[in-house]
């Protein structure tokens, strides 16, 4: 007996399929799919989010599993641990030269190239839809949502830079497109929100 397949079923299956096929491990790569995700996360997140707990939340895994992935990247000299200048007990991670070089052959590059081939309007609409889906899924699971400062309700543009009301800080222009664990979507999940693309 087969169950009826709705458009929502098909979209969910395609999203999972795209995710799995685009991050499939290359036999030439020394990194696993989880390690690639971690490396990308530390390359894209702002400093306050580049922590073990930040990665664990983003990767939807336990703190112990996240720590093992992080340790494996440290052992390969892909990332380096640094003490937070704001709180000596906290640490954050930066990519090393080897980590940056590894990302130049990121297996996600094939998917990025396909997305780049989309029309600008389609790409912006797709990004807006995915932002809403990501926030709605996180809310339904009681999990932390992730997004960039530029797409966040805490963010106010001040011309070339911006201001974060959550951290009460001015943001440099290079931080606006970074992932942030303090991200808050513009409107309740599922509503027709004006999400910036």
N, C-alpha and C positions, 0 to 999 in steps of 0.2 A: 504494500500500500504506500503510495507516495502522497506527501502533503502538498497542498497548493503553495506555489511560490509567488510572493508579492514583489512589487518593485523594491520595497524596503529590504526584503530578504536578499534580492540580487545585489543591491548597492552594498549592503554589509559584507556579503561574500566577496564581491569585487575589491572592496577596500582591504580585506584581509589578504586576498590573493596578491594584490599589488604590493602590499607591505612585505609579504613573505618572499615574493619573487625578486623584488628590488634589493632586498638585503641578503640574498642568498650568498653563502660563503664561497669565495673564489678559491680554487685549489692552490693558487699562488700566494694567497693572503695568509699572514701569520695571525690574523685577528678573527675572532668569532663574531657572529652577528651582534651579540650583547656588547662585546668590546667596541665594535664600530659605533653602536648607539651611544656608549659612554664617551667615546672620543669626540663624537659630534656634539654631544650635550655640553661638554666642557669647552668646546670651541665656540658654542653659540650662546651660552648662558652668561649673565652678568656675574660679577665677583661674589655678591652675596648669595647667589643661587648655586655656584659651583662647589657644592659641599656633598658629602656622602648622603645626607638625608635628602638634599635637593635632587640628586640623581635617583635615589631610591623611589621618591615620589613620581618623578618624571617617567621612570622605567616601569612603574607599577610593580615593584618587587620589594622584598624585605630589605631591611638595612644590612643584614648579614650577607645576603647575596650581592647587594650593591658594593659592599666593602671588598668582597672577593674579586669582583670585576675590576674595581679600582686598583687593588693591589697587583693584579696581573698586568695592568697597563703601566704601573709604576715600575714593575720588574723589567718591563721591556723598554724603559726610558721614554715612554710616550707622553707621560704626564709627570708633573712635579708638585709635591705638597708644599704649601706655604702657610705660615701663620697669619691670621687676620690682623691687620693693623688696628682694627676697632676693638677686638676682643682676643687677647692672647691665648685663650683656651680653644678658640675656633680655628679651623683650617679651611682653606679653599685650594683648588687645583688649577694649574695653568698647563697648557700644552708645551711640550719641549719642541726643539727643532725637528726631532724625529717624529713627534706626533703631528706636527704641521705638514711634514713631508708625506706622511702616511695618508693624510686626508686628500692629497692631490690625486690619489688613485682610489678614492672612496667608491665602493660599488653602487652607492646611491646616485652617482653621477649619471648613469644611464637613465634613471627615472627623471632626474632634474632636466636632462636634455630634452626628453619627451614633453615635459611640462613647459619648458621654454618655447617649444614649437607651437603651443596654443596661442590663439589670439589674445591680446592684452585684456580685452573685456571678459573673455571666458576665464582667463587665469584669475582675474580679480574677483569674479563671481564665485569661482571654485574655492578660492582662499577664504572668502567671506563665509561660505557655507561650511567649510571645514572648521573654521574658528568657532562657529555656533555649535556644530556637532561635538567638537572636543569639549567645550564648556558644558554643554548639556549632559554629556556622558559623565564627566567628572562630578557634576552636581548630583546626578542620579545615583552615583556610587558613594557619595560623601567624600570624594577625593579632591585633592588640590588640582585646580586648573592651571595650565601653563600657557603663556602667551608672551608677546613682546610688549615692551613699554608703549610703543606707538599705537597698539591696539587696546590699551588698558583704560579703564574708567578712572584710574588714579592720575592719568597723564594729561597734561595741558601743554600744548605747543606754545613755545615762546619764540617763534621764528625759526632760526637755524637749530636751536636746541629745544629743551622742554623742561617741565617741572613735574616731579612725582609727589603727589600729596600724601601718599602712604609713608614714604621715607622722609618727607619734607626736605627734598634735595633737588637742586638743579641737575639736569642730566646733560652730559656731553652728547653731541650728535651721534657719536659712534655707539652709545649705549642704547639708543632708542630702538634699534632692531634686535637687541639681545633678549633671550628668554629670561623671564623673571618669575620666581616662585610667589611673589606678592601680587601677581596678575589678577585682575578682576574684570570680567566681561562687562560690556556696556549695559546690557539689559538681561532680565531673567532668561534662562535657557528656554528655547522653543518659541520665543516671541520674535516678531519681525524686527530685530534690532538693527540699528545702523552701525554695523561693524566696519571699521576702516579696512580697506584692502591695500 
